[in-house]
Amino acid sequence: MNMAPPNLTSAATAQAPEAVAPPAAHADTIQKFLATELAKQRRERIANRAMAISFGLFVLLVWAIATEGGFVHALIIPSPFDTVEATIRLMRSNILWPNVWVTLQEIFWAFLLGLGSGCLLGVGVAMFAGVRATLYPYLVAIQAPPKIVLAPIFVTWFGFDMASKIAIGVVMSFFPMFLNTLTGLTSVDPNAIKLMKSLTAGRWKTFRYLLLPNALPIMMAGVKLCWTLAVLGVIVGEFVGASAGIGYLIYAMNFQLDIAGVFSLIILLSLFTLFVYQFIEWLEGRIIFWKQL
Amino acid sequence: MPTGLIEGSSLSKVYATATGPLVALSEVSFQVEEGEFISLVGPSGCGKSTLLSILGGLENQTEGVLLLSDKEHDGPRREIGMMFQTSVLFPWRTVRQNVELPGIILGLDRRQQAEEAERLLDMVGLNGFGDRYPAELSGGMRQRVALARLLAHDPKVLLMDEPFGALDEFTRETMNLELLRIWEKTGKTVVFVTHNIGEAVFLSDRIFVMTPRPGRLEGIVEVDLPRPRKAEIMRDPRYSELVFDIRGMLGVDH
């Protein structure tokens, strides 16, 4: 205690990392050390990427040898070359794009409605005791059975068009969004609540300035789950009963033993889902920037 | 005898728990004068945090009367500011935005609050850190920001719940000196919860010693050390005497 300076401005600045200037005599050594450290990190990054790429190429090679060498029948697994050929054939034909368009619309609406209803109900259950008491038991109960079982009924109810697929997508994607919103809004530092209370903040201000931003990291994890499940629900819906869409096309081509076509559709669908997923992750980094500090 | 700024008489608090009623505070009576520095000292479970919550209007007493400026006090008020053991800074707001938060919540003038935030950051020694985020600061610096935020809406009474309890010994002592300097400059009334007896003696005008059997005010110790106080005051034999008196009251020495 006797060493503590009475004027604390200097003590404060000394704590700041960048305020500590390296002594001139050591500047060179530090510079060199940093340079080697950076080079090491770069080498590691390149090595990691090389390993990942090599593994992918290896799998591709095994796939090519197994199929082209006649170890696996083409009706079970088509060769990579056949798959590429089928992809080009599909893209040039007039059957792919109309079906893609249908599925895209279905996924869009399923994702949007699942996201929206999940957020809304999550906020309602978290913020209003009445809503919580009334709805929470049912919202949890409907989560228990696998929702896929609803697919045939939804087709009966909503028909073979887009509505039934959207409905299945919503039912599947709603719950993770709901649960993550609820969890996010209720996992708060109790002291932060006390602070807001002591500042006479009401329900709305507490939500706006504390609960919502505090919930965003967990909610964004929900958005990613919501996206994957919306796609899953729509495709399953198309399997069950549809007259158009990627799921329908996969089902039909499988029936016609066009396995190469099925493979190329699966790959296209995977790439699309992954691309949007990456976009959501990028968005996540923007929205909850403070997690990366 | 003049009535104090805060006056509690026979305050009791009972919580209903699954295993029956839990008495957190029993028959606590006291007065706090304007501008006084009071510490609540005692082991965990002695009800000092409960008492602070009641003083802050976050909870209500089960029995007894609590007056603030001669008026009944039973809810949060602008005149009272609270600070906690954790800094409770919002990580998505910059340091400056965190200090401006009370003004926003209370709907105060934005321009004037922005100037105030700048002045306060200067006062707690964080000049130039306004645009940083809390994650970029050390624990001590975060408590400095919390201190600036505590003062932002100019409350009359500062309620501090072990504000430096999570800091290392050196930082804590630095913060104590800082707090005294600010208190002397602003003339606020402070109620400071701690389980560190030395800290309480160093800071306070009077110390409320509390014991957990259950939640009783064992006694009030007048700290007659001269002000302004610097670290050297700890060499004063009177300082050690007071510390040992309080230890005795708490039954630490056997």
Interface residues (C-beta under 8 A of the other chain):
Chain A: M1 N2 A4 P6 L8 T9 A11 A12 T13 Q15 A16 D189 N191 A192 K194 L195 M196 K197 S198 L199 T200 A201 K205 Y209 L210 P213 N214 L216 I288 F289 W290 L293
Chain B: S53 G56 G57 L58 P76 R77 R78 I80 G81 M82 F84 Q85 T86 V88 F90 P91 W92 L101 P102 I104 I105 L106 V124 G125 L126 N127 F129 Y133 A135 E136 S138 G140 M141 R144 H153 L159 F170 E173 T174 L177 E178 R181 K230 A231 E232 M234
